[in-house]
């Protein structure tokens, strides 16, 4: 599938937005990229959501205030591509009119689950490439994962539906 000019421009602007948010100083494990990539995927489909996730993490891997991602970069990219793709699949299931309560519950549960998958992928990548035991890596990162999953579950519950509505209001198609 080819991207048209509008989709390419949108992808570029959204990637810049996500990278800008990623490099803004913030507490570790609290991020908005997952929510944005998932929502964009839900609205524009798997291709745009997955590309947005991959491009954002690729650029962030070099500009992050936490330092260069290095060997863990492919795992970060993979994790966020999955989030964007999942948004695309989820978007296909949304029916109009949709129960707000059900959509909020579904998106928050999916958001928490995808965040957990992202953390598992990046922790496994770290353990494998640095030759560290998988269990110690998961134990060392447990608090970061708890904060990450909890904050994303909250963000998806509180912001997915409003963002989706804003995107519908300003639809470019």
C-alpha positions as YAML, in Angstrom:
chain: A
units: angstrom
residues:
- id: 1
  name: UNK
  ca: [0.00, 0.00, 0.00]
- id: 2
  name: UNK
  ca: [1.32, 3.44, -0.91]
- id: 3
  name: UNK
  ca: [0.87, 6.55, 1.17]
- id: 4
  name: UNK
  ca: [-0.65, 9.54, -0.56]
- id: 5
  name: UNK
  ca: [0.74, 13.02, 0.02]
- id: 6
  name: UNK
  ca: [-1.74, 13.87, 2.78]
- id: 7
  name: UNK
  ca: [-1.04, 10.64, 4.66]
- id: 8
  name: UNK
  ca: [2.71, 11.16, 4.35]
- id: 9
  name: UNK
  ca: [2.39, 14.73, 5.63]
- id: 10
  name: UNK
  ca: [0.16, 13.59, 8.48]
- id: 11
  name: UNK
  ca: [2.59, 10.82, 9.38]
- id: 12
  name: UNK
  ca: [5.49, 13.30, 9.39]
- id: 13
  name: UNK
  ca: [3.67, 15.82, 11.58]
- id: 14
  name: UNK
  ca: [2.48, 13.15, 14.02]
- id: 15
  name: UNK
  ca: [5.96, 11.63, 14.21]
- id: 16
  name: UNK
  ca: [7.39, 15.06, 15.01]
- id: 17
  name: UNK
  ca: [4.67, 15.56, 17.63]
- id: 18
  name: UNK
  ca: [5.36, 12.19, 19.26]
- id: 19
  name: UNK
  ca: [9.14, 12.70, 19.23]
- id: 20
  name: UNK
  ca: [8.68, 16.19, 20.67]
- id: 21
  name: UNK
  ca: [6.58, 14.76, 23.48]
- id: 22
  name: UNK
  ca: [9.06, 11.89, 23.98]
- id: 23
  name: UNK
  ca: [12.06, 14.21, 24.37]
- id: 24
  name: UNK
  ca: [10.25, 16.61, 26.69]
- id: 25
  name: UNK
  ca: [11.48, 16.09, 30.26]
- id: 26
  name: UNK
  ca: [9.06, 13.87, 32.16]
- id: 27
  name: UNK
  ca: [9.15, 11.18, 34.80]
- id: 28
  name: UNK
  ca: [10.42, 7.81, 33.54]
- id: 29
  name: UNK
  ca: [7.75, 5.36, 32.35]
- id: 30
  name: UNK
  ca: [5.11, 8.04, 31.81]
- id: 31
  name: UNK
  ca: [4.59, 8.63, 28.11]
- id: 32
  name: UNK
  ca: [1.92, 9.62, 25.60]
- id: 33
  name: UNK
  ca: [3.37, 7.97, 22.50]
- id: 34
  name: UNK
  ca: [1.51, 4.70, 23.02]
- id: 35
  name: UNK
  ca: [-1.82, 6.51, 23.30]
- id: 36
  name: UNK
  ca: [-1.17, 8.63, 20.20]
- id: 37
  name: UNK
  ca: [0.08, 5.71, 18.08]
- id: 38
  name: UNK
  ca: [-2.85, 3.53, 19.15]
- id: 39
  name: UNK
  ca: [-5.41, 6.29, 18.49]
- id: 40
  name: UNK
  ca: [-3.89, 7.13, 15.11]
- id: 41
  name: UNK
  ca: [-3.95, 3.43, 14.25]
- id: 42
  name: UNK
  ca: [-7.60, 3.19, 15.30]
- id: 43
  name: UNK
  ca: [-8.51, 6.15, 13.13]
- id: 44
  name: UNK
  ca: [-6.25, 5.80, 10.06]
- id: 45
  name: UNK
  ca: [-5.57, 2.08, 10.11]
- id: 46
  name: UNK
  ca: [-2.78, -0.37, 10.80]
- id: 47
  name: UNK
  ca: [-0.32, 1.02, 8.25]
- id: 48
  name: UNK
  ca: [-0.30, 4.59, 9.56]
- id: 49
  name: UNK
  ca: [-0.44, 3.50, 13.22]
- id: 50
  name: UNK
  ca: [2.39, 1.01, 12.83]
- id: 51
  name: UNK
  ca: [4.55, 3.41, 10.82]
- id: 52
  name: UNK
  ca: [3.97, 6.18, 13.34]
- id: 53
  name: UNK
  ca: [5.02, 3.90, 16.19]
- id: 54
  name: UNK
  ca: [8.11, 2.67, 14.38]
- id: 55
  name: UNK
  ca: [9.27, 6.07, 13.16]
- id: 56
  name: UNK
  ca: [8.67, 7.71, 16.51]
- id: 57
  name: UNK
  ca: [10.72, 5.18, 18.44]
- id: 58
  name: UNK
  ca: [13.45, 5.11, 15.79]
- id: 59
  name: UNK
  ca: [13.96, 8.89, 15.95]
- id: 60
  name: UNK
  ca: [13.51, 8.90, 19.73]
- id: 61
  name: UNK
  ca: [16.22, 6.25, 20.00]
- id: 62
  name: UNK
  ca: [18.74, 8.88, 18.92]
- id: 63
  name: UNK
  ca: [17.30, 11.99, 20.62]
- id: 64
  name: UNK
  ca: [15.94, 10.70, 23.93]
- id: 65
  name: UNK
  ca: [16.91, 12.67, 27.03]
- id: 66
  name: UNK
  ca: [17.52, 9.27, 28.67]
- id: 67
  name: UNK
  ca: [20.34, 8.60, 26.19]
- id: 68
  name: UNK
  ca: [20.87, 6.66, 22.97]
- id: 69
  name: UNK
  ca: [18.76, 3.50, 22.86]
- id: 70
  name: UNK
  ca: [21.58, 1.50, 21.28]
- id: 71
  name: UNK
  ca: [21.04, -2.21, 20.97]
- id: 72
  name: UNK
  ca: [17.60, -1.94, 22.54]
- id: 73
  name: UNK
  ca: [16.36, 0.33, 19.72]
- id: 74
  name: UNK
  ca: [14.95, -2.46, 17.50]
- id: 75
  name: UNK
  ca: [12.95, -3.77, 20.46]
- id: 76
  name: UNK
  ca: [11.55, -0.32, 21.23]
- id: 77
  name: UNK
  ca: [10.60, 0.11, 17.57]
- id: 78
  name: UNK
  ca: [8.98, -3.35, 17.45]
- id: 79
  name: UNK
  ca: [7.03, -2.69, 20.64]
- id: 80
  name: UNK
  ca: [5.58, 0.60, 19.39]
- id: 81
  name: UNK
  ca: [4.83, -0.81, 15.93]
- id: 82
  name: UNK
  ca: [2.71, -3.43, 17.72]
- id: 83
  name: UNK
  ca: [0.87, -0.67, 19.60]
- id: 84
  name: UNK
  ca: [0.07, 1.20, 16.37]
- id: 85
  name: UNK
  ca: [-0.98, -1.99, 14.57]
- id: 86
  name: UNK
  ca: [-3.19, -3.00, 17.49]
- id: 87
  name: UNK
  ca: [-4.86, 0.40, 17.29]
- id: 88
  name: UNK
  ca: [-5.63, -0.28, 13.64]
- id: 89
  name: UNK
  ca: [-7.21, -3.63, 14.46]
- id: 90
  name: UNK
  ca: [-9.13, -2.12, 17.37]
- id: 91
  name: UNK
  ca: [-10.41, 0.69, 15.15]
- id: 92
  name: UNK
  ca: [-12.03, -1.87, 12.87]
- id: 93
  name: UNK
  ca: [-14.14, -3.14, 15.78]
- id: 94
  name: UNK
  ca: [-15.53, 0.26, 16.77]
- id: 95
  name: UNK
  ca: [-19.11, 0.58, 15.68]
- id: 96
  name: UNK
  ca: [-21.07, 3.82, 15.59]
- id: 97
  name: UNK
  ca: [-22.91, 4.42, 17.87]
- id: 98
  name: UNK
  ca: [-20.58, 2.87, 20.42]
- id: 99
  name: UNK
  ca: [-21.21, 2.72, 24.14]
- id: 100
  name: UNK
  ca: [-18.82, 5.22, 25.70]
- id: 101
  name: UNK
  ca: [-18.44, 3.12, 28.83]
- id: 102
  name: UNK
  ca: [-17.61, 0.00, 26.87]
- id: 103
  name: UNK
  ca: [-15.16, 1.82, 24.58]
- id: 104
  name: UNK
  ca: [-13.39, 3.42, 27.56]
- id: 105
  name: UNK
  ca: [-13.15, 0.06, 29.35]
- id: 106
  name: UNK
  ca: [-11.92, -1.78, 26.25]
- id: 107
  name: UNK
  ca: [-9.34, 0.85, 25.33]
- id: 108
  name: UNK
  ca: [-7.97, 1.06, 28.87]
- id: 109
  name: UNK
  ca: [-7.59, -2.72, 29.18]
- id: 110
  name: UNK
  ca: [-6.00, -2.96, 25.73]
- id: 111
  name: UNK
  ca: [-3.72, -0.01, 26.52]
- id: 112
  name: UNK
  ca: [-2.51, -1.62, 29.73]
- id: 113
  name: UNK
  ca: [-1.99, -4.96, 28.01]
- id: 114
  name: UNK
  ca: [-0.07, -3.42, 25.08]
- id: 115
  name: UNK
  ca: [2.12, -1.51, 27.51]
- id: 116
  name: UNK
  ca: [2.91, -4.75, 29.30]
- id: 117
  name: UNK
  ca: [3.80, -6.37, 25.96]
- id: 118
  name: UNK
  ca: [6.04, -3.40, 25.12]
- id: 119
  name: UNK
  ca: [7.82, -3.67, 28.47]
- id: 120
  name: UNK
  ca: [8.32, -7.43, 28.08]
- id: 121
  name: UNK
  ca: [9.75, -6.99, 24.58]
- id: 122
  name: UNK
  ca: [12.18, -4.23, 25.60]
- id: 123
  name: UNK
  ca: [13.24, -6.01, 28.80]
- id: 124
  name: UNK
  ca: [13.85, -9.25, 26.90]
- id: 125
  name: UNK
  ca: [15.86, -7.36, 24.32]
- id: 126
  name: UNK
  ca: [17.98, -5.79, 27.05]
- id: 127
  name: UNK
  ca: [18.56, -9.13, 28.77]
- id: 128
  name: UNK
  ca: [19.48, -10.98, 25.58]
- id: 129
  name: UNK
  ca: [21.83, -8.41, 24.11]
- id: 130
  name: UNK
  ca: [23.58, -7.50, 27.32]
- id: 131
  name: UNK
  ca: [23.89, -11.10, 28.47]
- id: 132
  name: UNK
  ca: [22.01, -10.47, 31.69]
- id: 133
  name: UNK
  ca: [19.56, -12.96, 33.16]
- id: 134
  name: UNK
  ca: [15.97, -12.38, 32.16]
- id: 135
  name: UNK
  ca: [14.59, -12.73, 35.70]
- id: 136
  name: UNK
  ca: [16.93, -10.09, 37.21]
- id: 137
  name: UNK
  ca: [16.05, -7.68, 34.38]
- id: 138
  name: UNK
  ca: [12.33, -8.15, 35.02]
- id: 139
  name: UNK
  ca: [12.83, -7.74, 38.77]
- id: 140
  name: UNK
  ca: [14.92, -4.58, 38.29]
- id: 141
  name: UNK
  ca: [12.30, -3.11, 35.97]
- id: 142
  name: UNK
  ca: [9.17, -4.11, 37.87]
- id: 143
  name: UNK
  ca: [8.49, -0.66, 39.34]
- id: 144
  name: UNK
  ca: [9.03, 1.02, 35.98]
- id: 145
  name: UNK
  ca: [6.59, -1.46, 34.41]
- id: 146
  name: UNK
  ca: [4.00, -0.96, 37.15]
- id: 147
  name: UNK
  ca: [4.15, 2.81, 36.63]
- id: 148
  name: UNK
  ca: [4.17, 2.42, 32.84]
- id: 149
  name: UNK
  ca: [1.22, 0.02, 32.70]
- id: 150
  name: UNK
  ca: [-0.76, 1.95, 35.31]
- id: 151
  name: UNK
  ca: [-0.23, 5.35, 33.73]
- id: 152
  name: UNK
  ca: [-1.05, 4.08, 30.23]
- id: 153
  name: UNK
  ca: [-4.17, 2.30, 31.47]
- id: 154
  name: UNK
  ca: [-5.30, 5.61, 32.96]
- id: 155
  name: UNK
  ca: [-4.32, 7.61, 29.84]
- id: 156
  name: UNK
  ca: [-6.13, 5.24, 27.50]
- id: 157
  name: UNK
  ca: [-9.22, 5.31, 29.74]
- id: 158
  name: UNK
  ca: [-9.30, 9.09, 29.99]
- id: 159
  name: UNK
  ca: [-7.97, 10.28, 26.62]
- id: 160
  name: UNK
  ca: [-8.56, 7.68, 23.87]
- id: 161
  name: UNK
  ca: [-12.20, 8.55, 23.23]
- id: 162
  name: UNK
  ca: [-11.70, 12.35, 23.36]
- id: 163
  name: UNK
  ca: [-8.71, 12.09, 20.98]
- id: 164
  name: UNK
  ca: [-10.68, 9.89, 18.62]
- id: 165
  name: UNK
  ca: [-13.53, 12.42, 18.61]
- id: 166
  name: UNK
  ca: [-11.11, 15.29, 17.92]
- id: 167
  name: UNK
  ca: [-9.61, 13.36, 15.03]
- id: 168
  name: UNK
  ca: [-13.08, 12.71, 13.60]
- id: 169
  name: UNK
  ca: [-13.92, 16.39, 13.89]
- id: 170
  name: UNK
  ca: [-10.79, 17.42, 12.00]
- id: 171
  name: UNK
  ca: [-10.79, 14.48, 9.61]
- id: 172
  name: UNK
  ca: [-8.58, 15.04, 6.58]
- id: 173
  name: UNK
  ca: [-10.24, 12.54, 4.27]
...
